[in-house]
Amino acid sequence: MFSWLGKQGGRQRNGETEDLVQTVTGGLKELYEKKLLPLEEHYRFHEFHSPALESADFENKPMVLLVGQYSTGKTTFIRYLLEQDFPGMRIGPEPTTDSFIAVMYGDTEGSTPGNALVVDPKKPFRKLSRFGNAFLNRFMCAQLPNQVLKSISIIDSPGILSGEKQRISRGYDFCQVLQWFAERVDRIILLFDAHKLDISDEFSEAIKSFRGQDDKIRVVLNKADQVDTQQLMRVYGALMWSLGKVINTPEVLRVYIGSFWAHPLQNTENRKLFEVEAQDLFRDIQSLPQKATVRKLNDLIKRSRLAKVHAYIISHLKKEMPSVFGKEGKKRELINNLPEIYRQLQQQYQISPGDFPEVKKMQEQLEAYDFTKFHSLKPKLIEAVDNMLSNKVAFLMNLITQEERSMPTQMVQGGAFDGTTAGPFDHGYGEGVKEGADEEEWIVARDKPAYDEIFYTLSPVNGRISGASAKKEMLTSKLPNSVLGKVWKLADCDCDGMLDEEEFALAKHLIKIKLEGYELPSILPPHLVPPSHRKSL
């Protein structure tokens, strides 16, 4: 479809031949294998940070990771989205989901255990084998023919423990597994129960393992129908306070409030709020296929920056080591002085502090290595990555734009996503500008007698009032001029600079819509056109 360098794709530059790449995904994969992977392997990046990427990592569908304490509704949330059960699904008030379950599309319903899953080259899970049998025995893939899963895959995680249960060892590094998934998924959804807002030590460590992936995190306050409005305000405030202690960012996380299961609401006074929040969350998830390529490009850039920093750290440690005596003492000194080394490298290479790995974790990892076996700095490897970031990535961004224009918009469909996309239960149906769209009578006529009284107090001439007269009345709404100007443009149907009684009634109706909190249309919908102006339009 697209070539790596358009018509110049096959030309030689500086002795190199540029290969043709048919898609952005192919371009990302080639950039990684030719530019970034050599740097990672040379400085043992995979042993310190993240395993090497494989073809499946570039080609897999967008993934959504669900994380939360037990009984917050993670599995029920998946059941709600899919509108059907999936293999391995267990729902209960105690920790029932004791495994990581990758819910993916398949022509037939079935499940694949973890040990078989990590040897499948078509699945993006092969590198999970490093967590051993203790984890693989608690990992499975549930496949089923579901429309939603044609666009996204969903990862269900074990319920995070609290209280005394935290002392029970899982047998594998739970936070490391979460971090592995976080680096590869498109969205991380943290679920909270309105009655269970405390963040346990394990949950706190799990959230901290998402460091660097803040843009992927969304928070869902589930089971919000079980409290009334006053309690919900307190619950929301308490949740934000708890999150603020764990997530050390000045930005406020987006929190979606609702009750995500197909059962009647226990408390309906916030039904409107829940509907709006659910629609916002659905739109966010539905857009993932469209944004998947940009996300993979973004993750590749983040990985490249970390790999460069890692190379600088490793090569610096190698350079500082003595050639013969005092190696152990020097190693201990370098590990202890790692924060100072970070500062030196920041100044020397103009690197942002946020690009460096966590000091404490890096110090612990370095304990196991012989610094004399590290490699010295190899400028060509760094230059290749710099060239990729400054030139190749910009070209790929252009390719992404071209692909988006040439291909139909990809949206998640099926399951709960189809329940509110059409008919009277569509979001906003019968509200604001859409009110009266399916009625024969002109919706403005209901309040027209009251509007007519105001109209005739403005001294109309030949059945019309001037713009100056209309302005005085419209300003009583206290809306800004930019909004009132739009109202005038929509209401003056014949564009004669004056308003007759139907146009004035329409203007008052549009002001009412805006004052009620709804947005005005850019073009007047047919059902709002005054009856006497419909033939002319």
C-alpha positions in Angstrom: 0.0 0.0 0.0 2.7 2.5 1.0 6.4 2.3 0.5 9.0 3.2 3.0 10.3 6.1 1.1 7.6 6.5 -1.6 9.1 6.5 -5.1 12.6 6.8 -3.7 12.1 3.5 -1.7 14.7 1.6 -3.7 17.4 4.2 -4.0 20.7 4.0 -2.2 21.6 6.6 0.3 25.0 6.7 1.9 25.7 3.2 0.7 22.5 1.8 2.3 19.6 0.3 0.4 16.2 1.3 1.8 13.8 -1.7 1.8 10.2 -1.3 0.9 7.7 -1.4 3.7 4.1 -2.0 2.9 2.5 -0.8 6.2 3.3 1.2 9.2 3.4 -1.9 11.3 6.0 -3.4 9.0 7.9 -0.1 9.2 7.9 -0.2 13.0 9.0 -3.8 13.0 11.9 -3.1 10.6 13.0 -0.1 12.5 13.1 -2.1 15.8 15.1 -5.0 14.3 17.6 -2.9 12.3 18.1 0.1 14.5 17.1 -0.5 18.1 17.6 -4.2 18.7 21.4 -4.1 18.1 21.7 -1.4 20.7 19.6 -3.4 23.2 21.5 -6.6 22.7 24.9 -4.9 22.9 24.2 -3.4 26.3 22.1 -6.3 27.7 18.9 -4.1 27.9 16.7 -7.2 27.9 18.2 -8.5 31.2 17.6 -5.2 33.0 14.3 -3.8 31.6 12.1 -5.6 29.0 12.5 -8.7 26.8 13.0 -8.2 23.1 10.0 -7.5 21.0 8.7 -10.1 18.5 6.6 -10.0 15.4 3.4 -10.7 17.4 4.0 -7.6 19.5 3.7 -5.4 16.4 0.9 -7.3 14.8 -1.4 -8.1 17.7 -4.8 -6.4 18.3 -5.1 -3.7 20.9 -5.2 -5.1 24.4 -7.0 -3.9 27.5 -5.6 -4.9 31.0 -8.1 -5.0 33.9 -6.6 -4.6 37.4 -8.2 -4.3 40.8 -8.7 -5.8 44.2 -10.9 -8.9 44.4 -14.7 -8.4 44.1 -14.5 -5.1 42.3 -16.2 -6.5 39.2 -13.3 -7.1 36.8 -14.6 -10.4 35.3 -18.2 -9.1 35.4 -17.0 -6.0 33.5 -15.6 -8.3 30.7 -18.9 -10.3 30.8 -20.8 -7.0 30.4 -18.7 -5.9 27.4 -18.9 -9.3 25.6 -22.5 -10.1 26.6 -21.5 -13.7 26.9 -19.6 -16.0 29.2 -16.0 -17.0 28.3 -14.0 -20.1 29.2 -12.4 -19.9 32.7 -14.8 -17.2 33.9 -15.6 -17.4 37.6 -17.4 -14.6 39.5 -17.9 -14.4 43.3 -17.5 -12.1 46.3 -14.1 -13.7 47.2 -10.9 -14.0 45.1 -12.3 -16.3 42.4 -10.2 -15.3 39.4 -6.8 -16.8 40.5 -5.3 -16.6 37.0 -4.3 -14.2 34.3 -6.8 -14.9 31.5 -6.2 -13.5 28.0 -9.7 -13.3 26.4 -9.2 -13.3 22.6 -11.0 -14.0 19.4 -11.2 -17.5 18.1 -13.4 -19.3 15.5 -14.4 -21.9 18.1 -14.8 -21.5 21.9 -11.9 -23.1 23.9 -9.0 -22.4 26.2 -5.2 -22.8 26.0 -3.1 -23.3 29.1 -0.1 -21.1 29.8 2.7 -23.5 29.0 1.2 -24.1 25.5 0.4 -20.4 25.0 4.0 -19.2 25.5 5.3 -21.4 22.7 2.7 -20.1 20.1 4.5 -17.7 17.8 1.2 -16.1 16.7 0.5 -14.9 20.2 2.3 -12.0 21.9 3.0 -14.0 25.1 6.2 -16.0 24.4 8.4 -13.8 26.6 6.2 -14.6 29.6 8.0 -18.0 29.9 10.7 -16.3 32.0 8.3 -16.1 34.9 8.3 -19.9 35.3 5.8 -22.6 35.9 4.4 -21.0 39.0 3.0 -18.2 36.8 2.3 -20.3 33.6 0.1 -22.6 35.7 -1.9 -19.5 36.5 -2.1 -18.2 33.0 -4.5 -19.2 30.2 -6.1 -17.9 27.0 -9.8 -18.0 26.5 -10.9 -17.9 22.9 -14.4 -17.4 21.6 -16.2 -16.1 18.5 -17.3 -12.7 19.8 -17.7 -9.5 17.7 -16.0 -7.4 20.3 -12.9 -9.6 20.3 -12.4 -9.1 16.6 -11.1 -5.6 17.4 -9.5 -5.9 20.9 -8.3 -8.5 23.4 -8.9 -8.3 27.1 -6.6 -9.4 29.9 -8.3 -10.3 33.2 -6.0 -10.4 36.2 -6.2 -12.1 39.6 -7.9 -10.1 42.3 -5.3 -8.1 44.2 -5.2 -9.2 47.8 -5.7 -7.1 51.0 -5.4 -7.6 54.7 -4.0 -10.9 55.9 -4.3 -12.4 52.4 -1.4 -10.2 51.3 1.0 -12.4 53.2 0.2 -15.4 51.0 2.9 -15.8 48.3 1.7 -16.2 44.8 4.9 -18.1 43.8 5.8 -15.6 41.1 6.6 -11.8 40.9 3.0 -10.5 40.4 4.1 -6.9 39.9 6.7 -7.9 37.3 4.0 -9.7 35.3 1.8 -6.6 35.5 4.6 -4.4 34.3 5.3 -6.8 31.4 1.6 -6.5 30.3 1.5 -2.7 31.0 4.3 -2.2 28.5 2.4 -4.0 25.8 -1.3 -3.1 26.3 -3.1 -0.1 24.9 -5.3 0.6 28.0 -5.0 -0.2 31.7 -8.3 0.0 33.6 -8.1 0.2 37.4 -11.4 -0.9 38.9 -12.5 0.2 42.4 -15.6 -0.9 44.3 -17.6 2.0 45.9 -17.5 0.1 49.2 -13.8 -0.9 48.9 -11.6 2.1 48.4 -8.6 1.2 50.5 -5.5 0.6 48.4 -3.7 -2.4 49.9 0.1 -2.7 49.9 0.0 -5.2 47.0 -2.4 -2.9 45.0 -0.1 0.1 45.7 2.9 -1.9 44.4 0.9 -3.0 41.4 0.0 0.7 40.5 3.7 1.7 41.0 4.7 -1.0 38.5 2.8 1.0 35.8 5.4 3.8 36.1 5.9 5.4 32.7 2.6 4.2 31.4 0.4 6.9 32.9 -1.1 7.8 29.6 -2.7 4.3 29.3 -4.4 4.3 32.8 -8.1 4.9 33.3 -10.0 4.4 36.6 -13.4 2.9 36.9 -15.4 3.5 40.1 -17.7 0.4 39.8 -20.9 -0.5 41.7 -21.7 3.3 42.2 -25.4 2.6 42.1 -25.2 1.1 45.5 -24.8 4.5 47.2 -26.9 7.7 47.0 -25.7 11.0 45.6 -24.3 12.4 48.8 -22.4 9.2 49.6 -21.1 9.1 46.0 -19.6 12.5 46.3 -17.8 11.4 49.5 -16.7 8.1 47.8 -15.3 10.0 44.8 -13.4 12.4 47.0 -11.9 9.5 49.0 -10.9 7.7 45.9 -9.1 10.7 44.5 -7.3 11.2 47.8 -6.2 7.5 47.9 -5.0 7.6 44.3 -3.1 10.8 44.9 -0.9 9.1 47.5 0.0 6.3 45.1 0.2 7.9 41.7 2.8 10.7 42.1 1.6 13.0 39.3 0.0 16.5 39.5 -2.5 15.5 36.8 -5.8 14.0 37.9 -6.6 10.6 36.5 -9.8 10.2 34.5 -12.4 8.4 36.7 -15.5 6.8 35.1 -18.4 6.3 37.5 -21.0 3.7 36.9 -22.3 0.2 37.5 -21.0 -2.0 34.8 -23.2 -5.1 34.7 -26.5 -5.9 33.0 -28.7 -5.7 36.1 -31.2 -3.1 37.3 -29.7 -0.1 39.1 -30.2 -0.3 42.9 -30.2 3.5 43.1 -31.5 5.3 40.0 -31.1 9.0 41.1 -27.7 9.1 39.3 -28.8 7.1 36.2 -28.1 10.1 33.9 -24.6 10.4 35.2 -23.9 6.7 34.8 -25.1 6.7 31.2 -22.9 9.6 30.3 -19.9 8.1 32.0 -20.5 4.7 30.3 -20.7 6.3 26.9 -17.4 8.2 27.6 -15.7 4.9 28.6 -17.1 3.1 25.6 -15.8 5.8 23.2 -12.4 5.5 24.8 -12.3 1.7 24.3 -13.9 1.8 20.9 -11.2 4.2 19.6 -8.3 1.8 20.5 -8.1 0.0 17.1 -7.8 3.4 15.4 -5.1 4.6 17.8 -3.2 1.2 18.0 -0.5 2.1 15.5 0.2 5.4 17.1 0.4 3.7 20.5 2.9 1.2 19.2 5.0 4.0 17.7 4.8 5.9 21.0 5.9 2.8 23.0 8.8 2.3 20.5 10.0 5.8 21.0 9.8 5.4 24.9 11.7 2.2 24.6 14.4 3.8 22.4 15.0 6.6 24.8 15.3 4.1 27.7 17.7 1.9 25.7 19.9 4.9 24.9 20.1 5.9 28.6 20.8 2.3 29.6 23.7 2.2 27.1 25.1 5.4 28.6 24.9 4.0 32.1 26.4 0.6 31.2 29.3 2.1 29.2 30.0 4.6 31.9 30.3 1.8 34.5 32.6 -0.1 32.2 34.8 3.0 31.7 35.2 3.6 35.4 36.3 0.0 36.3 40.0 -0.6 37.0 41.8 -3.0 34.7 43.5 -5.2 37.3 43.1 -4.5 41.1 40.2 -3.3 43.3 37.3 -4.3 41.0 34.9 -5.3 43.8 35.6 -2.2 45.8 35.1 0.0 42.7 31.9 -1.8 41.8 30.5 -1.2 45.2 31.5 2.5 45.0 29.8 2.9 41.6 26.6 1.3 42.7 26.4 3.6 45.7 27.2 6.6 43.6 24.6 5.8 40.9 22.4 8.9 41.6 25.5 11.1 41.1 26.3 9.1 37.9 22.8 9.8 36.7 23.3 13.6 37.2 26.6 13.5 35.3 25.0 11.7 32.4 22.1 14.1 32.4 24.5 17.1 32.0 26.9 15.4 29.6 24.2 14.1 27.1 21.4 16.6 27.8 19.0 13.9 29.0 15.8 14.5 30.9 15.8 13.0 34.5 12.5 11.3 33.6 14.2 9.1 31.0 16.4 7.4 33.6 15.3 4.1 35.2 14.5 4.0 38.9 17.7 4.3 40.9 16.9 1.7 43.6 15.8 -1.0 41.2 18.9 -0.4 39.0 21.2 -0.6 42.0 19.7 -4.0 43.0 20.0 -5.4 39.5 23.6 -4.2 39.1 24.7 -6.3 42.1 24.6 -9.5 40.1 26.8 -8.3 37.2 30.6 -8.1 36.5 31.1 -4.6 35.2 34.3 -5.5 33.4 32.2 -7.6 31.0 30.1 -4.7 30.0 30.8 -3.0 26.6 32.2 0.5 26.1 30.2 3.1 24.3 29.7 2.4 20.6 28.7 5.8 19.0 27.5 4.1 15.8 24.7 2.2 17.7 23.6 5.5 19.4 23.7 7.4 16.1 21.5 4.7 14.4 18.8 5.2 17.1 19.1 9.0 17.0 18.7 8.8 13.2 15.6 6.6 13.7 14.1 9.1 16.2 14.8 12.2 14.2 14.1 11.0 10.6 12.4 7.6 10.3 9.8 8.2 13.0 8.7 11.4 11.4 8.2 9.6 8.1 6.2 6.8 9.8 3.9 9.5 11.3 3.1 10.7 7.8 2.4 7.1 6.8 0.0 6.7 9.7 -1.9 9.8 8.4 -2.1 8.3 4.9 -3.3 5.0 6.2 -6.0 6.6 8.3 -7.2 8.5 5.3 -7.3 5.5 2.9 -8.8 3.0 5.4 -12.3 3.0 7.0 -12.4 4.1 10.6 -11.9 1.1 12.9 -14.1 1.0 15.9 -14.9 -1.8 18.4 -18.3 -3.2 17.6 -20.6 -5.9 19.1 -21.6 -6.8 22.6 -22.5 -3.8 24.9 -21.0 -1.4 22.4 -24.0 -2.0 20.1 -26.6 -1.5 22.8 -26.5 2.3 22.7 -25.6 3.1 19.1 -29.0 3.4 17.6 -32.7 3.9 18.4 -34.2 5.7 21.4 -31.5 4.5 23.7 -28.7 6.2 21.8 -26.7 8.6 23.9 -28.5 12.0 23.9 -31.6 10.7 22.1 -34.5 13.0 22.7 -32.4 15.6 24.5 -31.1 19.0 23.7 -31.1 19.7 20.0 -32.3 16.1 19.3 -35.5 16.7 21.3 -38.5 16.4 19.0 -36.6 14.8 16.1 -39.1 12.0 15.8 -42.3 14.1 16.3 -44.6 15.5 13.7 -45.2 18.7 15.6 -42.6 21.5 15.7 -41.0 21.1 19.1 -40.6 24.9 19.6 -44.4 25.2 19.3 -44.8 24.0 22.9 -43.3 27.1 24.4 -44.2 29.5 21.5 -47.1 31.3 23.2 -44.7 32.5 26.0 -42.1 33.5 23.3 -44.8 35.3 21.3 -45.6 37.5 24.3 -42.0 38.6 24.5 -41.8 39.0 20.8 -44.7 41.5 20.7 -43.3 43.6 23.5 -40.3 44.3 21.2 -42.4 46.4 18.8 -42.2 44.3 15.6 -42.6 46.1 12.3 -44.4 44.1 9.5 -44.1 41.0 11.7 -40.4 41.3 12.2 -38.0 42.7 14.8 -34.6 44.2 14.1 -31.3 42.7 15.2 -30.9 45.5 17.8 -34.2 44.6 19.4 -33.5 40.9 19.4 -30.0 41.5 20.9 -31.5 43.3 23.9 -33.7 40.3 24.7 -31.1 37.7 23.9 -28.5 39.4 26.2 -30.8 38.7 29.2 -29.7 35.1 29.0 -26.2 36.3 30.1 -24.6 33.9 27.5 -21.4 35.2 25.9 -21.6 37.0 22.5 -19.9 34.1 20.7 -22.8 31.8 21.7 -25.5 34.3 21.0 -23.9 35.0 17.6 -24.2 31.3 16.8 -27.9 31.3 18.0 -28.6 34.3 15.7 -27.0 32.6 12.7 -29.1 29.4 13.2 -32.3 31.3 13.9 -32.2 33.8 11.0 -33.3 31.2 8.5 -33.8 33.6 5.6 -30.7 35.6 6.4 -32.5 38.9 6.1 -31.0 40.3 9.3 -34.4 40.3 11.1 -36.5 37.7 13.0 -40.2 36.9 12.5 -42.1 35.4 15.4 -41.2 31.8 14.5 -37.5 32.7 14.1 -37.5 34.5 17.4 -39.2 31.5 19.1 -36.5 29.3 17.6 -33.8 31.6 18.9 -35.3 31.4 22.4 -35.5 27.6 22.1 -31.8 27.4 21.2 -30.9 29.7 24.1 -32.9 27.4 26.4 -31.0 24.3 25.1 -27.7 26.0 25.8 -28.7 27.1 29.3 -29.6 23.5 30.0 -26.1 22.4 29.3 -26.4 21.0 25.8 -24.3 22.0 22.8 -25.6 23.9 19.8 -25.5 22.3 16.3 -23.3 23.8 13.6 -26.2 23.4 11.1 -29.9 23.7 12.1 -31.5 20.2 12.1 -34.5 19.8 9.8 -36.9 19.2 12.7 -36.0 22.6 14.2 -36.6 24.6 11.0 -39.7 26.8 11.5 -42.7 25.5 9.5 -43.1 28.7 7.4 -39.4 28.5 6.3 -39.2 24.8 5.4 -40.3 25.2 1.7 -37.8 28.0 1.1 -35.0 25.9 2.6 
